[in-house]
Structure formats: structure tokens, C-alpha cells
């Protein structure tokens, strides 16, 4: 099973660093951390940017919450996020004198519920059934979900609590009146979840659409019925607003960083200008061209003019 491009990109960035040292060139850097869902797009943009810029892009994926913690401590220049920033996180930024926070949308995700391909009975789940599987104290066996399903224990895999995907799922599916189950396997790394489900016949999980696509035949996507019939996750369904678990993917930075460090604005502008192609290649849903231009307009006042 293929793992998202982490190893190849790490090797590429290491090679850039060695080349810079060998040639005596000074490279500036931009540091980005946060959502593992957004990470593949940011990594792809960084890989392309390295072909034409001396700026080194350092990327991590500690989860949306972990990224905001680092951003609001001033440790990184931008935060990948699969959910909007929370009021408490804004307050933490303000306490560290990080103000003028900006967000730009880079893509749309169809958050995907998956099971093992050997599972021949779960094809579609209602939102109520999805809640029953993942809520605290909910279904323990498949038969608890539907009486005709096997009396085998459900093995739940899910993102860690620092993940924006976890927060989004809790808000969209679990709701305020119930907690998320904690008796399964959690990880901030979506690759861990995909590998777990691919090896476990009674597993179920949820994560970004790109990770499902990368897994290929190792995973089976579950259609979701939000009241109007079963809809499978796809770029087309997400773009049309027909898939219930569609959500925006974002990058956050601060006006003061964009003013003081033009390389940040330059990279983010490059990211957006190339986002439609990169997002599609990675496996998410690209923004319409008009929407890309709207996001670029947010950055435009800070983007340095090209050298004559």
C-alpha cells in the first residue's frame, strides 16, 4: 500500500539542504505545520516551489490543533487547518501578540468513511448509524448497528484529538450531546489509520479523501445517507455540495508575518496560483478559478513584486 508522499518529499528537501551547503547558497525558510489532511497539498506545493525558489519550506503534520498551538506561540509562519480557528486559539495568539490573523482556502475535502475491502455488508451508513458507531457508549458490534449484520466487534480507528478532522467529525456527526468514543485506535497521522483499516476486517475509520484515494484497493469507501439517499464520496459530489461530509481546507498566517517576511506571501501566492492542478493531483477538490482569485486577493497586498 502506498503511503502519502512523506518519504519522497523528505528526501527531496534533504537533498536541497545539502545542495545549498555545497554551493554556499543562503536559503531562507518558511515553516508550516498542522493538519495532516492539508499536508499532502502543502507538500506538493513546496516540492514545486523548490524548483524555482531559494526559499526552503519546512512542513510538519502535528494535527490542526497542534499546528495552531505552534502558530500561536510564534513557532511557525503558517498553519494548515481542516477546520476554522477556535476563539480560544485566537485568544492564545493575541496573548502572544500575534494579530491580524488571515486564512485562505486552498481546497475542498470529502471526508471519507472507510472499511476493509473484506467487509461485504457495510455499503452505506445513515448519519444516525455513523453517530451510533463513533459515539461514546454506542454500538460495540456490527449487529448493534443493524440486526442483520454480523455479531462481531467493531474496531474503530479515528484521528487524534489535535486533529481538525476529529473536531469536524464531532461537530458534523457526534454533536454536542454525546462524546466521541475513545476505545479504539487514534492517531494524528492518517497513514496510520489507513494502514490499520487495510489490515483489519472489522475496522472502520474516517479521514481525508486524498488518503482514501492513495490507498486504492486497500480500502473501501462507505456512502453516506444524510436524508436524500446514499452518496459516495467523490470530487464531483463534494464540488456540487451533494456529499454530507464536505469541508473547506485552509491555511492560516498573520498580517505581521506577511509584512515582515515577504517569502511567506510569495510561497502562499505560488501555492494558490498552482492549487487547482496540485489539489486535483493529490486527490482533493480544487476551488473554482474565481474562488482562487478571491483567495489570492487576500494575499496580494503582501506579495513582493517580481525582480526586474
C-alpha positions as CSV (number, residue, x, y, z in Angstrom):
1,X,0.0,0.0,0.0
2,X,1.3,3.4,-0.9
3,X,2.0,5.9,1.9
4,X,1.4,9.6,1.0
5,X,4.5,11.3,-0.4
6,X,6.2,11.8,3.0
7,X,9.3,9.8,2.5
8,X,10.0,11.1,-1.1
9,X,9.4,14.7,-0.1
10,X,11.6,14.4,3.0
11,X,14.4,13.1,0.8
12,X,13.9,15.9,-1.7
13,X,14.1,18.6,1.0
14,X,17.2,16.9,2.5
15,X,18.9,17.0,-0.9
16,X,18.0,20.7,-1.3
17,X,19.7,21.4,2.0
18,X,22.8,19.5,1.1
19,X,23.0,21.3,-2.3
20,X,22.7,24.7,-0.6
21,X,25.5,23.8,1.8
22,X,27.7,22.6,-1.0
23,X,27.1,25.6,-3.2
24,X,27.4,28.1,-0.4
25,X,23.9,29.5,-1.1
26,X,21.9,31.0,1.7
27,X,18.3,29.7,1.7
28,X,15.5,31.5,3.5
29,X,12.8,29.3,5.1
30,X,9.1,29.2,5.7
31,X,7.8,26.9,8.4
32,X,4.3,25.3,8.2
33,X,2.7,22.7,10.5
34,X,-0.8,21.5,11.3
35,X,-3.4,19.4,9.5
36,X,-2.4,16.0,8.2
37,X,-5.3,16.4,5.7
38,X,-3.9,19.5,4.2
39,X,-0.3,18.3,4.4
40,X,-0.2,16.5,1.0
41,X,-1.3,19.7,-0.8
42,X,1.2,21.9,1.0
43,X,4.0,19.3,0.5
44,X,3.2,19.1,-3.3
45,X,3.3,22.9,-3.5
46,X,6.6,23.0,-1.6
47,X,8.1,20.4,-3.9
48,X,7.1,22.5,-7.0
49,X,8.3,25.8,-5.4
50,X,11.7,24.3,-4.7
51,X,12.3,24.1,-8.4
52,X,12.2,27.9,-8.8
53,X,13.0,29.4,-5.4
54,X,15.8,29.5,-2.9
55,X,13.2,29.5,0.0
56,X,13.1,26.2,1.9
57,X,9.6,25.2,3.0
58,X,9.7,23.2,6.2
59,X,6.4,21.2,6.8
60,X,5.0,19.1,9.6
61,X,1.7,17.5,10.3
62,X,1.0,17.5,14.1
63,X,-2.7,18.0,13.5
64,X,-4.8,21.2,13.2
65,X,-4.8,21.8,16.9
66,X,-1.1,21.1,17.2
67,X,-0.5,23.5,14.3
68,X,-2.5,26.3,15.9
69,X,-0.6,25.8,19.2
70,X,2.7,26.3,17.4
71,X,1.4,29.2,15.3
72,X,0.1,31.0,18.4
73,X,3.4,30.5,20.2
74,X,5.1,32.1,17.2
75,X,7.0,28.9,16.4
76,X,5.8,28.6,12.8
77,X,4.8,31.0,10.0
78,X,1.6,29.4,8.9
79,X,-0.8,26.6,10.0
80,X,-2.5,24.1,7.8
81,X,-6.1,23.6,9.1
82,X,-9.0,21.3,8.3
83,X,-11.3,23.4,10.5
84,X,-11.7,27.1,11.3
85,X,-9.6,28.5,14.2
86,X,-11.3,28.5,17.6
87,X,-11.9,31.5,19.8
88,X,-9.6,30.1,22.4
89,X,-6.9,29.7,19.8
90,X,-7.4,33.3,18.7
91,X,-7.0,34.4,22.3
92,X,-3.8,32.4,22.6
93,X,-2.4,34.1,19.5
94,X,-3.5,37.6,20.8
95,X,-1.7,36.8,24.2
96,X,1.5,36.2,22.2
97,X,0.9,39.5,20.2
98,X,0.1,37.6,17.0
99,X,-2.7,39.6,15.5
100,X,-4.2,40.2,12.1
101,X,-4.8,36.5,11.5
102,X,-5.7,35.7,7.9
103,X,-7.0,32.5,6.4
104,X,-7.1,31.4,2.8
105,X,-9.0,28.4,1.5
106,X,-6.9,26.0,-0.7
107,X,-9.3,23.2,-1.5
108,X,-12.5,21.2,-0.5
109,X,-12.3,17.8,1.1
110,X,-14.9,14.9,1.0
111,X,-14.1,13.4,4.4
112,X,-14.3,9.7,3.8
113,X,-15.6,6.9,6.0
114,X,-13.8,3.6,5.1
115,X,-14.0,-0.1,5.9
116,X,-11.8,-3.0,5.0
117,X,-12.5,-4.4,1.5
118,X,-13.3,-7.8,3.0
119,X,-16.3,-6.2,4.7
120,X,-19.2,-7.2,2.4
121,X,-22.1,-5.8,4.3
122,X,-21.3,-2.1,5.0
123,X,-22.1,-0.2,1.8
124,X,-23.9,2.9,3.1
125,X,-24.5,4.4,6.5
126,X,-27.0,7.0,7.6
127,X,-25.7,9.9,9.7
128,X,-27.6,8.3,12.7
129,X,-25.7,5.0,12.2
130,X,-22.4,6.8,11.9
131,X,-23.2,8.6,15.2
132,X,-24.0,5.2,16.8
133,X,-20.7,3.7,15.7
134,X,-18.5,6.6,16.8
135,X,-20.3,8.0,19.9
136,X,-19.1,7.2,23.4
137,X,-21.2,4.2,24.7
138,X,-22.6,3.5,21.2
139,X,-22.5,0.3,19.1
140,X,-20.0,-2.3,20.1
141,X,-20.8,-4.8,17.4
142,X,-22.0,-4.5,13.8
143,X,-25.2,-6.2,14.9
144,X,-25.8,-3.3,17.2
145,X,-26.0,-1.0,14.1
146,X,-28.2,-3.3,12.0
147,X,-29.7,-6.6,13.3
148,X,-28.9,-8.4,10.0
149,X,-25.2,-7.6,10.3
150,X,-22.6,-9.9,12.0
151,X,-22.3,-10.2,15.7
152,X,-18.6,-9.1,15.6
153,X,-16.9,-6.3,17.5
154,X,-16.4,-3.0,15.7
155,X,-12.8,-1.9,15.6
156,X,-12.8,1.9,15.4
157,X,-9.9,3.9,14.0
158,X,-10.0,7.7,14.2
159,X,-7.9,10.8,14.2
160,X,-6.4,12.1,17.5
161,X,-8.0,15.0,19.4
162,X,-5.5,17.5,18.0
163,X,-6.8,16.8,14.5
164,X,-9.1,19.2,12.7
165,X,-10.7,16.1,11.1
166,X,-11.6,14.9,14.6
167,X,-13.1,18.3,15.5
168,X,-15.0,18.5,12.3
169,X,-16.4,15.0,12.7
170,X,-17.5,15.7,16.3
171,X,-19.3,18.8,15.1
172,X,-20.9,17.3,12.0
173,X,-21.7,13.8,13.2
174,X,-21.4,13.4,17.0
175,X,-22.9,16.8,18.1
176,X,-22.9,18.5,21.5
177,X,-25.0,15.9,23.4
178,X,-22.6,13.0,23.0
179,X,-18.8,12.4,23.2
180,X,-16.6,10.6,20.7
181,X,-15.8,7.0,21.6
182,X,-12.3,6.5,23.0
183,X,-11.9,2.7,23.0
184,X,-10.4,2.5,19.5
185,X,-7.1,3.4,17.9
186,X,-6.4,7.0,17.4
187,X,-3.5,8.8,15.5
188,X,-2.7,12.3,14.2
189,X,-1.2,10.5,11.2
190,X,-3.8,9.5,8.6
191,X,-1.4,6.9,7.2
192,X,-1.6,5.0,10.4
193,X,-5.4,4.9,10.1
194,X,-5.4,3.8,6.5
195,X,-2.9,1.0,7.3
196,X,-5.0,-0.1,10.3
197,X,-8.2,-0.4,8.3
198,X,-6.5,-2.2,5.4
199,X,-5.3,-4.9,7.8
200,X,-8.4,-5.3,9.9
201,X,-11.6,-6.9,8.5
202,X,-13.8,-5.3,11.2
203,X,-12.3,-1.9,11.1
204,X,-13.9,1.4,10.3
205,X,-12.4,4.9,10.1
206,X,-12.7,8.4,8.7
207,X,-10.1,10.7,7.2
208,X,-9.4,13.0,4.2
209,X,-10.4,11.9,0.7
210,X,-6.9,12.0,-0.7
211,X,-5.7,9.3,1.8
212,X,-8.5,7.1,0.7
213,X,-7.6,7.6,-3.0
214,X,-3.9,6.9,-2.3
215,X,-4.8,3.6,-0.6
216,X,-6.5,2.3,-3.8
217,X,-8.0,-1.2,-3.4
218,X,-6.7,-1.5,0.2
219,X,-9.8,0.4,1.4
220,X,-13.5,0.5,0.7
221,X,-15.4,3.8,0.9
222,X,-18.8,3.9,2.6
223,X,-21.6,6.0,1.0
224,X,-23.3,8.4,3.4
225,X,-27.1,9.0,3.6
226,X,-27.9,12.4,5.1
227,X,-31.6,12.0,4.3
228,X,-31.7,12.2,0.5
229,X,-30.2,8.8,-0.3
230,X,-26.7,7.2,-0.3
231,X,-24.0,9.4,-1.8
232,X,-20.5,8.1,-2.3
233,X,-17.5,10.4,-1.6
234,X,-16.1,11.9,-4.7
235,X,-14.7,15.1,-6.1
236,X,-17.8,15.7,-8.1
237,X,-20.2,15.2,-5.2
238,X,-18.1,17.4,-2.9
239,X,-17.9,20.2,-5.5
240,X,-21.7,20.0,-6.1
241,X,-22.4,20.2,-2.3
242,X,-24.2,16.8,-2.5
243,X,-21.9,14.9,-0.1
244,X,-22.7,15.5,3.5
245,X,-19.2,15.4,4.9
246,X,-17.6,18.0,2.6
247,X,-15.5,20.7,4.2
248,X,-13.0,23.5,3.4
249,X,-9.3,23.1,3.7
250,X,-7.4,26.2,4.9
251,X,-4.1,27.8,5.6
252,X,-3.7,30.4,8.4
253,X,-1.0,33.1,8.7
254,X,-0.7,36.6,10.2
255,X,-0.5,40.0,8.6
256,X,2.6,40.9,10.5
257,X,4.4,37.8,9.2
258,X,3.4,38.7,5.6
259,X,4.6,42.2,6.1
260,X,7.9,41.3,7.7
261,X,8.7,38.1,5.7
262,X,7.8,38.5,2.1
263,X,8.9,35.0,1.3
264,X,5.8,33.7,3.2
265,X,3.4,35.7,1.0
266,X,5.4,34.7,-2.1
267,X,5.1,31.0,-1.3
268,X,1.4,31.2,-0.4
269,X,0.6,33.1,-3.6
270,X,2.5,30.4,-5.6
271,X,0.6,27.8,-3.7
272,X,-2.8,29.3,-4.6
273,X,-1.9,30.0,-8.2
274,X,-1.0,26.4,-8.7
275,X,-3.6,25.0,-6.3
276,X,-6.1,23.8,-8.9
277,X,-3.7,21.4,-10.5
278,X,-1.9,20.3,-7.3
279,X,-5.2,19.8,-5.4
280,X,-6.6,17.6,-8.1
281,X,-3.3,15.6,-8.4
282,X,-3.3,15.0,-4.6
283,X,-6.9,13.9,-4.6
284,X,-9.0,16.7,-3.1
285,X,-11.5,19.0,-4.8
286,X,-10.0,22.2,-6.4
287,X,-11.6,25.5,-6.0
288,X,-13.2,27.2,-8.9
289,X,-10.9,29.7,-10.7
290,X,-13.0,32.6,-9.4
291,X,-12.6,31.4,-5.9
292,X,-8.9,31.0,-6.3
293,X,-8.7,34.6,-7.4
294,X,-10.7,35.7,-4.4
295,X,-8.2,34.0,-2.1
296,X,-5.3,35.5,-3.9
297,X,-6.7,38.9,-3.4
298,X,-6.4,38.4,0.4
299,X,-2.6,37.9,-0.1
300,X,-2.0,40.4,-2.9
301,X,-1.1,43.4,-0.7
302,X,1.8,41.5,0.8
303,X,3.2,39.7,-2.3
304,X,6.5,41.1,-3.3
305,X,6.8,42.5,-6.8
306,X,8.9,40.4,-9.2
307,X,12.5,41.4,-9.6
308,X,13.1,43.4,-12.9
